[in-house]
Amino acid sequence: MSVSVEQFGQGPDLVLLHGWGMNGAVWHGIAQQLAVHYRVHLVDLPGFGNSPLAEGVDYTLPWLAEQVATVLPEKCHLVGWSLGGLVASRLALTHPERLHSLITVASSPCFMARDEWPGIVPKVLTGFNQMLAGDFRQTIERFLAIQAMGSEHARDDIRQLRHWLAERPAPQFAALEAGLGLLADIDLRDDLVSLALPWLRIYGRLDSLVPKAAIPLLDELYPASRSVTFSKASHAPFISHPDEFIEILRDFVG
């Protein structure tokens, strides 16, 4: 099984991982600007974009992270958006020697709402699972709308996401289904307490998938990390506020 990676630019290696239902093309709005300073790697996670998924694979977070590990440069800065943030976090825990730093974007070590933990309401993911069984394209459209909800550029954000998503093959059903399972089940909160890597966490205050109430709790859990919140962004700050996003990323990565 091969993991597809689009590469361009020169400089320190910067690897970007997309979120659920998407593919590496979602980064195209900022990739060329980043490529002036870095060697950019846009990864298609297995089952998404140009990375095919073989039948019968046990699509777990450890498996997913190890697939990505096969295409990582010897040493890199790793950026993970949403579900990609879970994959990036797992890699930071299992292969810290491969990373200069970790940057998670609109991501949480625990996406699902739990006792005294703000997150995605269980019925929302249940609804997505039910929709997925009927029409996965409609499910992705609904997910696009939720990702942009609250953003001052919501309509433009959705249009851009839809455009980039269409640049590559449609995601495979098995990857979509398993990905929702990861969002529902994974909890890395305790594991990441021991993370020694430089870590930047970027959020959108208007994000409905990683609610703002979770941010101070994560700040308290990981005091050695740095967090930045875009006051007018939702789930995709690198699309709604690309210049500010690049500035913050470059300030952290160097």
C-alpha positions in Angstrom: 0.0 0.0 0.0 1.5 3.4 -1.0 0.8 6.7 0.6 0.7 9.6 -2.0 2.7 12.7 -1.2 2.9 15.9 -3.2 6.2 17.7 -2.7 7.6 21.1 -3.7 9.8 23.9 -2.4 13.1 23.9 -0.6 14.2 24.3 3.0 13.4 22.5 6.2 10.9 19.7 5.7 7.3 20.6 6.6 4.7 17.8 6.4 0.9 18.6 6.3 -1.8 16.1 7.1 -5.5 16.7 6.2 -8.7 16.0 8.0 -11.6 13.6 7.7 -13.2 13.4 4.2 -10.6 15.7 2.7 -7.2 15.2 1.0 -3.8 16.9 0.7 -5.1 19.4 -1.8 -6.9 21.3 1.1 -3.5 23.0 1.7 -3.1 24.4 -1.8 -4.2 27.8 -0.7 -1.1 28.3 1.5 1.3 25.6 0.1 3.0 27.8 -2.5 3.7 30.5 0.0 5.1 28.0 2.5 7.2 26.5 -0.3 9.2 29.7 -0.5 10.6 28.8 2.9 10.1 25.0 3.3 10.2 21.8 1.5 6.4 21.1 1.7 5.0 17.6 1.8 1.2 17.3 1.3 0.1 13.8 2.3 -3.0 11.9 1.3 -4.0 9.7 4.2 -4.8 6.1 3.2 -8.3 5.9 1.6 -8.3 9.6 0.7 -7.2 11.4 -2.5 -4.5 9.5 -4.3 -3.7 7.0 -1.5 -5.7 3.8 -2.2 -6.9 1.6 0.7 -6.7 -2.1 0.4 -9.6 -4.2 1.5 -9.7 -5.8 4.9 -7.3 -3.3 6.6 -7.8 -2.7 10.3 -8.0 1.1 10.1 -6.7 2.0 13.5 -4.8 5.1 14.6 -1.6 3.2 15.2 -1.9 1.6 11.7 -2.6 5.0 10.2 0.3 6.7 11.9 2.7 3.9 10.8 1.6 4.3 7.2 2.4 8.0 7.3 5.7 7.2 9.0 6.8 5.4 5.9 6.8 8.7 3.9 8.1 11.1 6.5 11.4 12.8 5.8 14.2 11.8 8.2 13.4 14.9 10.3 10.5 17.3 9.8 8.0 19.7 11.3 4.6 18.0 11.3 1.3 19.8 10.9 -2.0 17.9 11.4 -5.5 19.4 10.9 -8.5 17.9 12.7 -8.3 14.1 12.3 -4.8 14.7 10.8 -4.0 16.2 14.2 -4.7 12.9 15.9 -2.4 11.1 13.4 0.3 13.7 13.9 0.0 13.5 17.7 0.3 9.7 17.5 3.5 10.1 15.4 4.9 12.6 17.9 4.4 10.0 20.7 5.8 7.0 18.7 8.5 8.6 16.5 9.6 11.8 18.4 13.1 11.4 16.9 11.6 12.1 13.5 10.0 15.4 14.4 11.5 18.9 15.0 8.0 20.0 16.2 4.3 19.2 16.2 1.6 21.7 15.1 -2.0 20.7 15.5 -4.7 22.7 13.8 -8.4 22.7 15.0 -7.7 19.3 16.6 -8.2 17.7 19.9 -6.7 14.7 21.6 -10.3 13.8 22.4 -12.9 14.9 19.9 -15.9 13.3 21.5 -17.7 15.1 24.3 -17.3 13.1 27.6 -17.9 13.7 31.3 -16.8 17.3 31.9 -15.1 17.4 28.6 -16.4 19.6 25.8 -16.4 18.1 22.3 -18.6 16.8 19.5 -22.0 15.7 20.8 -22.3 12.0 20.3 -25.6 12.3 18.3 -23.7 14.4 15.7 -21.3 11.6 14.9 -24.1 9.1 15.0 -26.0 11.2 12.5 -22.9 11.3 10.2 -22.6 7.5 10.4 -26.3 7.1 9.4 -25.9 9.6 6.6 -22.7 7.9 5.4 -24.6 4.6 4.9 -27.0 6.4 2.6 -25.1 9.0 0.6 -21.4 9.6 1.5 -21.2 12.6 -0.8 -24.0 14.3 0.9 -22.4 13.5 4.3 -19.2 15.2 3.2 -21.1 18.3 2.0 -22.8 18.4 5.4 -19.4 18.1 7.1 -18.0 20.9 4.9 -20.8 23.2 6.1 -20.1 22.4 9.8 -16.4 23.0 9.4 -17.1 26.6 8.1 -20.0 27.3 10.4 -19.5 30.6 12.2 -16.6 31.8 10.0 -17.1 35.3 8.6 -16.1 33.8 5.2 -18.2 30.6 5.6 -19.6 30.5 2.0 -16.1 31.2 0.5 -14.5 28.6 2.9 -17.0 25.9 1.8 -16.5 26.8 -1.9 -12.7 26.5 -1.5 -12.9 23.2 0.4 -15.2 21.7 -2.2 -12.9 22.9 -5.0 -9.8 21.4 -3.5 -11.6 18.2 -2.6 -12.6 17.7 -6.2 -9.0 17.9 -7.4 -8.4 14.3 -6.3 -10.3 11.0 -6.3 -13.3 10.7 -3.9 -12.5 9.2 -0.5 -13.2 5.5 0.0 -16.2 4.5 2.1 -14.1 2.3 4.4 -11.8 5.2 5.2 -14.7 7.5 5.9 -16.4 5.1 8.1 -13.2 4.2 10.1 -12.3 7.8 10.3 -15.5 8.7 12.1 -14.8 5.8 14.5 -11.4 7.3 15.3 -13.0 10.7 16.0 -15.5 9.0 18.3 -13.2 6.7 20.2 -9.6 8.1 20.4 -8.5 9.8 23.6 -4.9 10.8 23.7 -5.2 13.3 26.6 -3.1 11.4 29.1 -0.6 10.2 26.6 0.3 13.6 25.4 1.1 14.9 28.9 4.6 13.4 28.5 5.3 14.9 25.1 8.6 16.7 25.1 8.6 18.1 21.6 7.9 21.8 20.8 4.1 21.9 20.2 1.9 24.6 18.8 -1.9 24.3 19.0 -4.0 26.4 16.7 -7.7 26.9 17.2 -10.7 28.8 15.8 -12.9 30.4 18.4 -16.0 29.7 16.3 -15.2 26.0 15.8 -18.2 23.7 16.5 -16.1 20.5 16.3 -13.4 21.6 18.8 -15.4 24.0 21.0 -13.6 27.0 22.5 -14.4 25.6 26.0 -11.9 22.9 25.4 -9.0 25.3 24.8 -8.3 26.4 28.4 -8.6 22.7 29.5 -5.9 21.8 26.9 -3.8 24.8 28.0 -3.9 23.4 31.5 -3.1 19.9 30.4 -0.1 20.9 28.3 1.5 24.0 29.9 4.7 23.5 27.9 2.9 23.8 24.6 1.8 27.1 22.9 -1.7 27.8 21.8 -3.1 30.4 19.4 -6.8 31.0 18.9 -8.2 32.8 15.8 -11.1 34.9 17.1 -13.0 35.0 13.9 -12.1 31.5 12.5 -14.0 28.2 12.6 -12.6 24.8 11.9 -10.3 25.8 9.0 -8.3 28.9 10.0 -5.7 28.2 7.3 -8.4 28.7 4.7 -10.3 31.6 6.3 -7.2 33.5 7.5 -4.3 32.2 5.4 -1.8 35.1 5.8 -2.2 35.1 9.6 -2.0 31.4 9.7 1.3 31.4 7.7 2.7 34.1 9.9 2.0 32.2 13.1 3.3 29.0 11.6 6.5 30.6 10.4 7.1 32.3 13.7 6.9 29.0 15.5 8.8 26.8 13.0 11.4 29.4 12.1 
